[in-house]
Amino acid sequence: GENVEQHPSTLSVQEGDSAVIKCTYSDSASNYFPWYKQELGKRPQLIIDIRSNVGEKKDQRIAVTLNKTAKHFSLHITETQPEDSAVYFCAARPGDMRFGAGTRLTVKP
Amino acid sequence: DTEVTQTPKHLVMGMTNKKSLKCEQHMGHRAMYWYKQKAKKPPELMFVYSYEKLSINESVPSRFSPECPNSSLLNLHLHALQPEDSALYLCASSPISTGNTDTQYFGPGTRLTVL
């Protein structure tokens, strides 16, 4: 089955800086890669996703890049704000969705 | 309605109790999921229902019993749980189960504590 690894496990940045979280996957058949943001005590919320026929996708301050050859994808957050502080999970599928272990992002004002 | 709802928000139960968690969505999604999430861990898939039929059971103990009465509702019946079952139980839904690119939307979860 799919195995997703996520790095780093914790990330601390200064407000206004950029943050990058990386994930690798094992199943070459995976073709859908969502990113979820989970604030403390809240549900995971989809913030952006990418499908395997696209190499990059951007939504305002958030972007995701996909390298199918290397089997890795990354989340990029620019101009970080304190409200970006949360745990971010990457995931990959086909079939069952498998999550990475999560990255705790802290944005210091 | 573009949300997945779950009740109750919090549940405390003893090891001999029987309780049920409920999930509802009105987005016309035909796949629904139960996940278990322990603190500081990612969600772990428990069950998948596709067109109201159980399609995936990830080797979950029989003290957890899912039920899908119709395309909008998903229940998780709990009986004789153990303290280690304490966790956040998340429900999710997606348009279809077998499609490889279907987005899953999560409910707010039920915080379960087993005493």
Interface residues (C-beta under 8 A of the other chain):
Chain A: A29 N31 Y32 P34 Y36 K42 R43 P44 Q45 L46 D49 R51 F89 R93 P94 G95 D96 M97 F99 G100 A101 G102
Chain B: K40 K41 P42 P43 L45 V48 I56 E58 L90 N100 T101 D102 T103 Q104 Y105 F106 G107 P108 G109
